Amino acid sequence: LRAAGNAPQTLIVCGTRGTGRIRRALFGSTGSRLVRNAAGPVWLVSPREDQNRPLEILAATDLTSVGEDVLLTAVSLSRQLPSRLHVVHVVDQMLERFLRRTGTPPEQLEDLRRKSLEQAEQAVHDQLAVTDFRTLPQGVQVHVTEGPADVSILNAIRELNIDVLIMATHARGGMAGVVMGNTAESLLPDIPCSLIV
């Protein structure tokens, strides 16, 4: 962190051994500290079993401007390396859960759910449109899911055999970071792949 300084454009690349959740909770990890405190992006490199197969890259977008940066980074990386790019967005169905408690009919709830998934998929395609994803030989596969973000992303990593996950982090330092955490930090102990945040 001292060597990288406060320059937000400095990328820190670091290897990770993938120690377990309990050990990380007790002793922390270099990767967790870097994700939490670095001024710029961090790439935690995890070893791959099959170095000869193309990379499977997963970009997780929250549809914010930082999500756009994630997609730009993912498309750029996919252009440089033999790879296939997947994009995932996790829809938070908080309104649906609230309406379910108010006695809203199931048909209306299902219609709301379907519309929110469709709108989210369109928003992902809108974000992709500002990149040059059309130049990727393997194209892009978009996945819109629902549920807790960390669980949904972890499921996508396992189902799609992902080698590199690219996502944003809020990098909450100090006590707020310890208490609140964020999706990237909660995924760190469990992801079986490299991570760019």
N, C-alpha and C positions, 0 to 999 in steps of 0.2 A: 504494500500500500504506500509506503514511503517512496519507493522507487517510481511508482506510477504517478504520484502526486495528485493534484486536484483537476487534472485535465480530463474533461468528460469524453474526449475522443480517444483516450488511451485504452486499448484493449489489453486486459490481463489474461494470459493463457496459463493454465495450471492443471497438472494431472490430479486425478482423484482415485483413491483406492476403493471407494464404495464401502466404507465401514458402516456398521449397522446403526439403527436408530438409537439404541440404548447407549452405545459408546459415544455417539455424537451428542446426545443429551447431557451426558456426564462431562465430557471433555471438550465439546465443541469440535469444529473442524476448520481447516484452512479455507475450504470451499465456502462454508457457511459465513465465515467472517468476511471473505472477499465479496460475496453476494450482498451482504448487509452493508458494507462500508466503502466499497470502491466507488469512485466518482464516475467512472465510465463502465463500459461493458466488461463482462467476465465470461470466459470460456473455460469450463471445467471439462477436461478431456478424460473420458473413461475408455479403457482398452476394449477393442472389438475382437470377437472370436474369428470372424471371417473378413480379413482385410481385402479380399478380392471382389467381394460383391459390392454393387453400388450402395451408397448411403441412402437410408430412409430418413428424411428430414421432416420434422413436425414443427410447424410454427403455430403458436397459440396466440390468438388475438382477442383482445377484450373490446374491440371496435373503437378504441380511443385513438388519439394521435400517436401514442406510444405503440399501439397495435399496428399502425401504419409503418412505423419504423421497424417493427418486428418482421412484417411482411417484406419490406424492402431488403432487409438483411437476409432473410431466408431465400428470396429469389436470387439475390446476388451470389450467395453461397452455392445455391443449386446450379447456377450458370457456370461456376468455376470447377465444380467437382462432379464426377459421375454420380448422379443421385436422382431420387424421386421425391417430390415435395408434396407434403400433406399440410393442410391448414385446418385447425380446429378452433371452433368458438363454442363456449359453454353458455347456454342460456339460463339465466336465473329466473325461475318461475315463481318469484315471490308474490306477484299479484294473483296468480292462480291459486297459490296456497291460501292467501287471504280470502279470496272469493269462495273457496271451498268451505271455509268456516262460516260464511254468511248464508249458506244454503243455496248458492247459485246452482241451477240445474246442470247435471253432468254434460249435456249436449253443448251448453254454452261454454263450459270449461274446456271441453275438447276443442271447440272452435277457436277459442282464445289461444290455447296451446299451439294448435296447428298454425295459426296466423303469426304467432310470435316466432316460431321456428322458421317459417317462410321469410319473414322480415329479417331475421338474423342472417339467414343464408344470403339474401340479397345484399345486405350490408357488407358481408364478407367479400362478395363478388365486387361490390363497389370499391372496397379498399384495394383489392387485387388489381383493379383497373388502372390505378395510378402507378403500378409497377410494370415491368416488361415481362410478366410471367408467360406471355404467349411465345417467347423465344425459347422456353425450356423444352428440350426434346421429349421429356417424359410427361409434360403437362403438370397440372396441379389437381389434386383431389381435395375437395372441401368436405369437411365433416362438421355438422352442427349437432351438438348433444345437449342434454340437460342434466342438472344435478349439481352436486358440489364440484367446484372447478378442479380442485386437486385430485379428487377421485376420478373424475371424467378424463382428465389429461393422462393420469396414470394408466387407466384402462386403454386409452388410445395408443399409448406407448407400447403396451404389451400386445394388443391386438394387431397393430401394424408393424411390429418388430422394428421400432424406431431406433436409430443410431444417434441422432442429434435432436434435442428439443431446443427450440428458440422461443423465448418468452420475455415479457417485461417483468420488472420488479419495482416495487415502491421503495426498496432499500431504506426501510424505516430503521434508523439507528437508535441507540439508547434503549430506555425502558419501554417506549412505545413499540419498538420492534420485538422485544422479548414478550410483551403481553399480547400484542395483536398479530405479529408475524405477517406473512403474506404467502400467496400461493407458491411462489418459487421456493421459499425457504421450507415450507411444509412438504414439498416434493423431494427436496434434497436427499433425505435419508433413504428414500425408496426407489428413486429412478435408476433403472439399469443401463442408462445411456449417458452420453455427453450432454452438457447443458450450456447454452449461451443465454445470458441474461443481460 
